[in-house]
Amino acid sequence: MKFNKLIPMLWTKNLEETVAFYTTVLGFTCREFNKDWQWASLYKDETDIMLAYPNAHFDSEIGFSGSFYFQVNEVEKLWKELKNETEIVYDLEVFDWGMKEFAIKDNNGYILQFGENIEK
């Protein structure tokens, strides 16, 4: 058995606002938006994300005990673009494990980390 891909499904009670955050602030493209299903599919480069209003199969409380980590190139350029546009979790920093990274929150409070390997 092969796992082909992992696509996060982020729950939101503000679907249109969340689509706007990811497309306007982070530069994703909305591949599909279905208002009846309260669902959207977004992509940017090699990254896919789905957004949805929580359905009857899940507790309606939105929460996530982790973060979403995006490996990027030009992390400093991205930092300069986002640092004044978003809520900062931690500033751009170089860590002992060879990553330069920072973290922000999206409009739902999800933590988004962005890192670049500087020990290539």
Phi and psi in radians as a Rosetta constraint file:
Dihedral C 1 N 2 CA 2 C 2 CIRCULARHARMONIC -2.070 0.35
Dihedral N 2 CA 2 C 2 N 3 CIRCULARHARMONIC 2.315 0.35
Dihedral C 2 N 3 CA 3 C 3 CIRCULARHARMONIC -1.549 0.35
Dihedral N 3 CA 3 C 3 N 4 CIRCULARHARMONIC 2.185 0.35
Dihedral C 3 N 4 CA 4 C 4 CIRCULARHARMONIC -1.561 0.35
Dihedral N 4 CA 4 C 4 N 5 CIRCULARHARMONIC -0.658 0.35
Dihedral C 4 N 5 CA 5 C 5 CIRCULARHARMONIC -2.923 0.35
Dihedral N 5 CA 5 C 5 N 6 CIRCULARHARMONIC 2.595 0.35
Dihedral C 5 N 6 CA 6 C 6 CIRCULARHARMONIC -1.945 0.35
Dihedral N 6 CA 6 C 6 N 7 CIRCULARHARMONIC 2.147 0.35
Dihedral C 6 N 7 CA 7 C 7 CIRCULARHARMONIC -2.125 0.35
Dihedral N 7 CA 7 C 7 N 8 CIRCULARHARMONIC 1.933 0.35
Dihedral C 7 N 8 CA 8 C 8 CIRCULARHARMONIC -1.078 0.35
Dihedral N 8 CA 8 C 8 N 9 CIRCULARHARMONIC 2.470 0.35
Dihedral C 8 N 9 CA 9 C 9 CIRCULARHARMONIC -1.947 0.35
Dihedral N 9 CA 9 C 9 N 10 CIRCULARHARMONIC 1.909 0.35
Dihedral C 9 N 10 CA 10 C 10 CIRCULARHARMONIC -1.685 0.35
Dihedral N 10 CA 10 C 10 N 11 CIRCULARHARMONIC 2.210 0.35
Dihedral C 10 N 11 CA 11 C 11 CIRCULARHARMONIC -1.466 0.35
Dihedral N 11 CA 11 C 11 N 12 CIRCULARHARMONIC 2.482 0.35
Dihedral C 11 N 12 CA 12 C 12 CIRCULARHARMONIC -2.640 0.35
Dihedral N 12 CA 12 C 12 N 13 CIRCULARHARMONIC 2.520 0.35
Dihedral C 12 N 13 CA 13 C 13 CIRCULARHARMONIC -1.670 0.35
Dihedral N 13 CA 13 C 13 N 14 CIRCULARHARMONIC 0.024 0.35
Dihedral C 13 N 14 CA 14 C 14 CIRCULARHARMONIC -2.261 0.35
Dihedral N 14 CA 14 C 14 N 15 CIRCULARHARMONIC 1.239 0.35
Dihedral C 14 N 15 CA 15 C 15 CIRCULARHARMONIC -1.027 0.35
Dihedral N 15 CA 15 C 15 N 16 CIRCULARHARMONIC -0.875 0.35
Dihedral C 15 N 16 CA 16 C 16 CIRCULARHARMONIC -1.107 0.35
Dihedral N 16 CA 16 C 16 N 17 CIRCULARHARMONIC -0.702 0.35
Dihedral C 16 N 17 CA 17 C 17 CIRCULARHARMONIC -1.119 0.35
Dihedral N 17 CA 17 C 17 N 18 CIRCULARHARMONIC -0.685 0.35
Dihedral C 17 N 18 CA 18 C 18 CIRCULARHARMONIC -1.231 0.35
Dihedral N 18 CA 18 C 18 N 19 CIRCULARHARMONIC -0.715 0.35
Dihedral C 18 N 19 CA 19 C 19 CIRCULARHARMONIC -1.024 0.35
Dihedral N 19 CA 19 C 19 N 20 CIRCULARHARMONIC -0.760 0.35
Dihedral C 19 N 20 CA 20 C 20 CIRCULARHARMONIC -1.090 0.35
Dihedral N 20 CA 20 C 20 N 21 CIRCULARHARMONIC -0.714 0.35
Dihedral C 20 N 21 CA 21 C 21 CIRCULARHARMONIC -1.051 0.35
Dihedral N 21 CA 21 C 21 N 22 CIRCULARHARMONIC -0.897 0.35
Dihedral C 21 N 22 CA 22 C 22 CIRCULARHARMONIC -1.209 0.35
Dihedral N 22 CA 22 C 22 N 23 CIRCULARHARMONIC -0.565 0.35
Dihedral C 22 N 23 CA 23 C 23 CIRCULARHARMONIC -1.455 0.35
Dihedral N 23 CA 23 C 23 N 24 CIRCULARHARMONIC -0.737 0.35
Dihedral C 23 N 24 CA 24 C 24 CIRCULARHARMONIC -1.397 0.35
Dihedral N 24 CA 24 C 24 N 25 CIRCULARHARMONIC -0.855 0.35
Dihedral C 24 N 25 CA 25 C 25 CIRCULARHARMONIC -1.409 0.35
Dihedral N 25 CA 25 C 25 N 26 CIRCULARHARMONIC -0.771 0.35
Dihedral C 25 N 26 CA 26 C 26 CIRCULARHARMONIC -1.763 0.35
Dihedral N 26 CA 26 C 26 N 27 CIRCULARHARMONIC -0.129 0.35
Dihedral C 26 N 27 CA 27 C 27 CIRCULARHARMONIC 1.406 0.35
Dihedral N 27 CA 27 C 27 N 28 CIRCULARHARMONIC 0.331 0.35
Dihedral C 27 N 28 CA 28 C 28 CIRCULARHARMONIC -1.262 0.35
Dihedral N 28 CA 28 C 28 N 29 CIRCULARHARMONIC 2.832 0.35
Dihedral C 28 N 29 CA 29 C 29 CIRCULARHARMONIC -1.959 0.35
Dihedral N 29 CA 29 C 29 N 30 CIRCULARHARMONIC 2.384 0.35
Dihedral C 29 N 30 CA 30 C 30 CIRCULARHARMONIC -1.480 0.35
Dihedral N 30 CA 30 C 30 N 31 CIRCULARHARMONIC 1.964 0.35
Dihedral C 30 N 31 CA 31 C 31 CIRCULARHARMONIC -1.366 0.35
Dihedral N 31 CA 31 C 31 N 32 CIRCULARHARMONIC -0.694 0.35
Dihedral C 31 N 32 CA 32 C 32 CIRCULARHARMONIC -2.668 0.35
Dihedral N 32 CA 32 C 32 N 33 CIRCULARHARMONIC 2.434 0.35
Dihedral C 32 N 33 CA 33 C 33 CIRCULARHARMONIC -2.351 0.35
Dihedral N 33 CA 33 C 33 N 34 CIRCULARHARMONIC 2.103 0.35
Dihedral C 33 N 34 CA 34 C 34 CIRCULARHARMONIC -2.152 0.35
Dihedral N 34 CA 34 C 34 N 35 CIRCULARHARMONIC 1.786 0.35
Dihedral C 34 N 35 CA 35 C 35 CIRCULARHARMONIC -1.124 0.35
Dihedral N 35 CA 35 C 35 N 36 CIRCULARHARMONIC -0.649 0.35
Dihedral C 35 N 36 CA 36 C 36 CIRCULARHARMONIC -1.104 0.35
Dihedral N 36 CA 36 C 36 N 37 CIRCULARHARMONIC -0.699 0.35
Dihedral C 36 N 37 CA 37 C 37 CIRCULARHARMONIC -1.469 0.35
Dihedral N 37 CA 37 C 37 N 38 CIRCULARHARMONIC -0.223 0.35
Dihedral C 37 N 38 CA 38 C 38 CIRCULARHARMONIC 0.966 0.35
Dihedral N 38 CA 38 C 38 N 39 CIRCULARHARMONIC 0.966 0.35
Dihedral C 38 N 39 CA 39 C 39 CIRCULARHARMONIC -2.556 0.35
Dihedral N 39 CA 39 C 39 N 40 CIRCULARHARMONIC 2.567 0.35
Dihedral C 39 N 40 CA 40 C 40 CIRCULARHARMONIC -2.532 0.35
Dihedral N 40 CA 40 C 40 N 41 CIRCULARHARMONIC 2.658 0.35
Dihedral C 40 N 41 CA 41 C 41 CIRCULARHARMONIC -2.121 0.35
Dihedral N 41 CA 41 C 41 N 42 CIRCULARHARMONIC 2.236 0.35
Dihedral C 41 N 42 CA 42 C 42 CIRCULARHARMONIC -2.165 0.35
Dihedral N 42 CA 42 C 42 N 43 CIRCULARHARMONIC 2.726 0.35
Dihedral C 42 N 43 CA 43 C 43 CIRCULARHARMONIC -2.615 0.35
Dihedral N 43 CA 43 C 43 N 44 CIRCULARHARMONIC 2.721 0.35
Dihedral C 43 N 44 CA 44 C 44 CIRCULARHARMONIC -2.670 0.35
Dihedral N 44 CA 44 C 44 N 45 CIRCULARHARMONIC 2.110 0.35
Dihedral C 44 N 45 CA 45 C 45 CIRCULARHARMONIC 0.918 0.35
Dihedral N 45 CA 45 C 45 N 46 CIRCULARHARMONIC -2.048 0.35
Dihedral C 45 N 46 CA 46 C 46 CIRCULARHARMONIC -1.686 0.35
Dihedral N 46 CA 46 C 46 N 47 CIRCULARHARMONIC 0.200 0.35
Dihedral C 46 N 47 CA 47 C 47 CIRCULARHARMONIC -1.964 0.35
Dihedral N 47 CA 47 C 47 N 48 CIRCULARHARMONIC 2.269 0.35
Dihedral C 47 N 48 CA 48 C 48 CIRCULARHARMONIC -2.068 0.35
Dihedral N 48 CA 48 C 48 N 49 CIRCULARHARMONIC 2.509 0.35
Dihedral C 48 N 49 CA 49 C 49 CIRCULARHARMONIC -2.447 0.35
Dihedral N 49 CA 49 C 49 N 50 CIRCULARHARMONIC 2.444 0.35
Dihedral C 49 N 50 CA 50 C 50 CIRCULARHARMONIC -1.940 0.35
Dihedral N 50 CA 50 C 50 N 51 CIRCULARHARMONIC 2.579 0.35
Dihedral C 50 N 51 CA 51 C 51 CIRCULARHARMONIC -2.164 0.35
Dihedral N 51 CA 51 C 51 N 52 CIRCULARHARMONIC 2.460 0.35
Dihedral C 51 N 52 CA 52 C 52 CIRCULARHARMONIC -2.741 0.35
Dihedral N 52 CA 52 C 52 N 53 CIRCULARHARMONIC 2.631 0.35
Dihedral C 52 N 53 CA 53 C 53 CIRCULARHARMONIC -1.294 0.35
Dihedral N 53 CA 53 C 53 N 54 CIRCULARHARMONIC 2.353 0.35
Dihedral C 53 N 54 CA 54 C 54 CIRCULARHARMONIC -0.999 0.35
Dihedral N 54 CA 54 C 54 N 55 CIRCULARHARMONIC 2.312 0.35
Dihedral C 54 N 55 CA 55 C 55 CIRCULARHARMONIC -1.709 0.35
Dihedral N 55 CA 55 C 55 N 56 CIRCULARHARMONIC -3.054 0.35
Dihedral C 55 N 56 CA 56 C 56 CIRCULARHARMONIC -1.133 0.35
Dihedral N 56 CA 56 C 56 N 57 CIRCULARHARMONIC -0.283 0.35
Dihedral C 56 N 57 CA 57 C 57 CIRCULARHARMONIC -1.355 0.35
Dihedral N 57 CA 57 C 57 N 58 CIRCULARHARMONIC -0.227 0.35
Dihedral C 57 N 58 CA 58 C 58 CIRCULARHARMONIC -2.188 0.35
Dihedral N 58 CA 58 C 58 N 59 CIRCULARHARMONIC 2.687 0.35
Dihedral C 58 N 59 CA 59 C 59 CIRCULARHARMONIC -1.035 0.35
Dihedral N 59 CA 59 C 59 N 60 CIRCULARHARMONIC 2.385 0.35
Dihedral C 59 N 60 CA 60 C 60 CIRCULARHARMONIC -1.284 0.35
Dihedral N 60 CA 60 C 60 N 61 CIRCULARHARMONIC -0.152 0.35
Dihedral C 60 N 61 CA 61 C 61 CIRCULARHARMONIC -1.258 0.35
Dihedral N 61 CA 61 C 61 N 62 CIRCULARHARMONIC 2.227 0.35
Dihedral C 61 N 62 CA 62 C 62 CIRCULARHARMONIC -1.603 0.35
Dihedral N 62 CA 62 C 62 N 63 CIRCULARHARMONIC 2.256 0.35
Dihedral C 62 N 63 CA 63 C 63 CIRCULARHARMONIC -2.938 0.35
Dihedral N 63 CA 63 C 63 N 64 CIRCULARHARMONIC 2.754 0.35
Dihedral C 63 N 64 CA 64 C 64 CIRCULARHARMONIC -2.708 0.35
Dihedral N 64 CA 64 C 64 N 65 CIRCULARHARMONIC 2.216 0.35
Dihedral C 64 N 65 CA 65 C 65 CIRCULARHARMONIC -1.735 0.35
Dihedral N 65 CA 65 C 65 N 66 CIRCULARHARMONIC 1.064 0.35
Dihedral C 65 N 66 CA 66 C 66 CIRCULARHARMONIC -3.073 0.35
Dihedral N 66 CA 66 C 66 N 67 CIRCULARHARMONIC -2.784 0.35
Dihedral C 66 N 67 CA 67 C 67 CIRCULARHARMONIC -2.478 0.35
Dihedral N 67 CA 67 C 67 N 68 CIRCULARHARMONIC 2.938 0.35
Dihedral C 67 N 68 CA 68 C 68 CIRCULARHARMONIC -1.901 0.35
Dihedral N 68 CA 68 C 68 N 69 CIRCULARHARMONIC 2.144 0.35
Dihedral C 68 N 69 CA 69 C 69 CIRCULARHARMONIC -1.874 0.35
Dihedral N 69 CA 69 C 69 N 70 CIRCULARHARMONIC 2.081 0.35
Dihedral C 69 N 70 CA 70 C 70 CIRCULARHARMONIC -1.826 0.35
Dihedral N 70 CA 70 C 70 N 71 CIRCULARHARMONIC 2.116 0.35
Dihedral C 70 N 71 CA 71 C 71 CIRCULARHARMONIC -1.483 0.35
Dihedral N 71 CA 71 C 71 N 72 CIRCULARHARMONIC 2.172 0.35
Dihedral C 71 N 72 CA 72 C 72 CIRCULARHARMONIC -2.289 0.35
Dihedral N 72 CA 72 C 72 N 73 CIRCULARHARMONIC 2.889 0.35
Dihedral C 72 N 73 CA 73 C 73 CIRCULARHARMONIC -1.847 0.35
Dihedral N 73 CA 73 C 73 N 74 CIRCULARHARMONIC 2.783 0.35
Dihedral C 73 N 74 CA 74 C 74 CIRCULARHARMONIC 1.018 0.35
Dihedral N 74 CA 74 C 74 N 75 CIRCULARHARMONIC 0.871 0.35
Dihedral C 74 N 75 CA 75 C 75 CIRCULARHARMONIC -1.086 0.35
Dihedral N 75 CA 75 C 75 N 76 CIRCULARHARMONIC -0.590 0.35
Dihedral C 75 N 76 CA 76 C 76 CIRCULARHARMONIC -1.134 0.35
Dihedral N 76 CA 76 C 76 N 77 CIRCULARHARMONIC -0.706 0.35
Dihedral C 76 N 77 CA 77 C 77 CIRCULARHARMONIC -1.099 0.35
Dihedral N 77 CA 77 C 77 N 78 CIRCULARHARMONIC -0.767 0.35
Dihedral C 77 N 78 CA 78 C 78 CIRCULARHARMONIC -1.106 0.35
Dihedral N 78 CA 78 C 78 N 79 CIRCULARHARMONIC -0.731 0.35
Dihedral C 78 N 79 CA 79 C 79 CIRCULARHARMONIC -0.989 0.35
Dihedral N 79 CA 79 C 79 N 80 CIRCULARHARMONIC -0.822 0.35
Dihedral C 79 N 80 CA 80 C 80 CIRCULARHARMONIC -1.094 0.35
Dihedral N 80 CA 80 C 80 N 81 CIRCULARHARMONIC -0.599 0.35
Dihedral C 80 N 81 CA 81 C 81 CIRCULARHARMONIC -1.263 0.35
Dihedral N 81 CA 81 C 81 N 82 CIRCULARHARMONIC -0.594 0.35
Dihedral C 81 N 82 CA 82 C 82 CIRCULARHARMONIC -1.765 0.35
Dihedral N 82 CA 82 C 82 N 83 CIRCULARHARMONIC -0.377 0.35
Dihedral C 82 N 83 CA 83 C 83 CIRCULARHARMONIC -1.057 0.35
Dihedral N 83 CA 83 C 83 N 84 CIRCULARHARMONIC -0.514 0.35
Dihedral C 83 N 84 CA 84 C 84 CIRCULARHARMONIC -1.771 0.35
Dihedral N 84 CA 84 C 84 N 85 CIRCULARHARMONIC 0.032 0.35
Dihedral C 84 N 85 CA 85 C 85 CIRCULARHARMONIC -1.904 0.35
Dihedral N 85 CA 85 C 85 N 86 CIRCULARHARMONIC -0.170 0.35
Dihedral C 85 N 86 CA 86 C 86 CIRCULARHARMONIC -2.416 0.35
Dihedral N 86 CA 86 C 86 N 87 CIRCULARHARMONIC 2.975 0.35
Dihedral C 86 N 87 CA 87 C 87 CIRCULARHARMONIC -1.432 0.35
Dihedral N 87 CA 87 C 87 N 88 CIRCULARHARMONIC 2.128 0.35
Dihedral C 87 N 88 CA 88 C 88 CIRCULARHARMONIC -1.503 0.35
Dihedral N 88 CA 88 C 88 N 89 CIRCULARHARMONIC 2.312 0.35
Dihedral C 88 N 89 CA 89 C 89 CIRCULARHARMONIC -1.592 0.35
Dihedral N 89 CA 89 C 89 N 90 CIRCULARHARMONIC -0.863 0.35
Dihedral C 89 N 90 CA 90 C 90 CIRCULARHARMONIC -2.621 0.35
Dihedral N 90 CA 90 C 90 N 91 CIRCULARHARMONIC 2.573 0.35
Dihedral C 90 N 91 CA 91 C 91 CIRCULARHARMONIC -1.235 0.35
Dihedral N 91 CA 91 C 91 N 92 CIRCULARHARMONIC 2.928 0.35
Dihedral C 91 N 92 CA 92 C 92 CIRCULARHARMONIC -0.990 0.35
Dihedral N 92 CA 92 C 92 N 93 CIRCULARHARMONIC 2.265 0.35
Dihedral C 92 N 93 CA 93 C 93 CIRCULARHARMONIC -2.634 0.35
Dihedral N 93 CA 93 C 93 N 94 CIRCULARHARMONIC 2.618 0.35
Dihedral C 93 N 94 CA 94 C 94 CIRCULARHARMONIC -1.775 0.35
Dihedral N 94 CA 94 C 94 N 95 CIRCULARHARMONIC 2.243 0.35
Dihedral C 94 N 95 CA 95 C 95 CIRCULARHARMONIC -1.830 0.35
Dihedral N 95 CA 95 C 95 N 96 CIRCULARHARMONIC 2.761 0.35
Dihedral C 95 N 96 CA 96 C 96 CIRCULARHARMONIC -0.991 0.35
Dihedral N 96 CA 96 C 96 N 97 CIRCULARHARMONIC -0.467 0.35
Dihedral C 96 N 97 CA 97 C 97 CIRCULARHARMONIC -1.490 0.35
Dihedral N 97 CA 97 C 97 N 98 CIRCULARHARMONIC 0.204 0.35
Dihedral C 97 N 98 CA 98 C 98 CIRCULARHARMONIC 1.518 0.35
Dihedral N 98 CA 98 C 98 N 99 CIRCULARHARMONIC 0.310 0.35
Dihedral C 98 N 99 CA 99 C 99 CIRCULARHARMONIC -1.968 0.35
Dihedral N 99 CA 99 C 99 N 100 CIRCULARHARMONIC 2.405 0.35
Dihedral C 99 N 100 CA 100 C 100 CIRCULARHARMONIC -1.809 0.35
Dihedral N 100 CA 100 C 100 N 101 CIRCULARHARMONIC 2.149 0.35
Dihedral C 100 N 101 CA 101 C 101 CIRCULARHARMONIC -2.676 0.35
Dihedral N 101 CA 101 C 101 N 102 CIRCULARHARMONIC 2.918 0.35
Dihedral C 101 N 102 CA 102 C 102 CIRCULARHARMONIC -2.614 0.35
Dihedral N 102 CA 102 C 102 N 103 CIRCULARHARMONIC 2.963 0.35
Dihedral C 102 N 103 CA 103 C 103 CIRCULARHARMONIC -2.454 0.35
Dihedral N 103 CA 103 C 103 N 104 CIRCULARHARMONIC 2.537 0.35
Dihedral C 103 N 104 CA 104 C 104 CIRCULARHARMONIC -2.300 0.35
Dihedral N 104 CA 104 C 104 N 105 CIRCULARHARMONIC 3.044 0.35
Dihedral C 104 N 105 CA 105 C 105 CIRCULARHARMONIC -1.960 0.35
Dihedral N 105 CA 105 C 105 N 106 CIRCULARHARMONIC 2.504 0.35
Dihedral C 105 N 106 CA 106 C 106 CIRCULARHARMONIC -1.462 0.35
Dihedral N 106 CA 106 C 106 N 107 CIRCULARHARMONIC -3.062 0.35
Dihedral C 106 N 107 CA 107 C 107 CIRCULARHARMONIC -1.180 0.35
Dihedral N 107 CA 107 C 107 N 108 CIRCULARHARMONIC -0.242 0.35
Dihedral C 107 N 108 CA 108 C 108 CIRCULARHARMONIC -1.719 0.35
Dihedral N 108 CA 108 C 108 N 109 CIRCULARHARMONIC -0.103 0.35
Dihedral C 108 N 109 CA 109 C 109 CIRCULARHARMONIC 1.660 0.35
Dihedral N 109 CA 109 C 109 N 110 CIRCULARHARMONIC 0.042 0.35
Dihedral C 109 N 110 CA 110 C 110 CIRCULARHARMONIC -1.182 0.35
Dihedral N 110 CA 110 C 110 N 111 CIRCULARHARMONIC 2.428 0.35
Dihedral C 110 N 111 CA 111 C 111 CIRCULARHARMONIC -1.523 0.35
Dihedral N 111 CA 111 C 111 N 112 CIRCULARHARMONIC 2.190 0.35
Dihedral C 111 N 112 CA 112 C 112 CIRCULARHARMONIC -2.016 0.35
Dihedral N 112 CA 112 C 112 N 113 CIRCULARHARMONIC 2.059 0.35
Dihedral C 112 N 113 CA 113 C 113 CIRCULARHARMONIC -1.806 0.35
Dihedral N 113 CA 113 C 113 N 114 CIRCULARHARMONIC 2.514 0.35
Dihedral C 113 N 114 CA 114 C 114 CIRCULARHARMONIC -2.251 0.35
Dihedral N 114 CA 114 C 114 N 115 CIRCULARHARMONIC 2.172 0.35
Dihedral C 114 N 115 CA 115 C 115 CIRCULARHARMONIC -2.411 0.35
Dihedral N 115 CA 115 C 115 N 116 CIRCULARHARMONIC 2.644 0.35
Dihedral C 115 N 116 CA 116 C 116 CIRCULARHARMONIC -2.263 0.35
Dihedral N 116 CA 116 C 116 N 117 CIRCULARHARMONIC 2.311 0.35
Dihedral C 116 N 117 CA 117 C 117 CIRCULARHARMONIC -1.285 0.35
Dihedral N 117 CA 117 C 117 N 118 CIRCULARHARMONIC 2.102 0.35
Dihedral C 117 N 118 CA 118 C 118 CIRCULARHARMONIC -1.816 0.35
Dihedral N 118 CA 118 C 118 N 119 CIRCULARHARMONIC 0.101 0.35
Dihedral C 118 N 119 CA 119 C 119 CIRCULARHARMONIC -1.930 0.35
Dihedral N 119 CA 119 C 119 N 120 CIRCULARHARMONIC 0.675 0.35
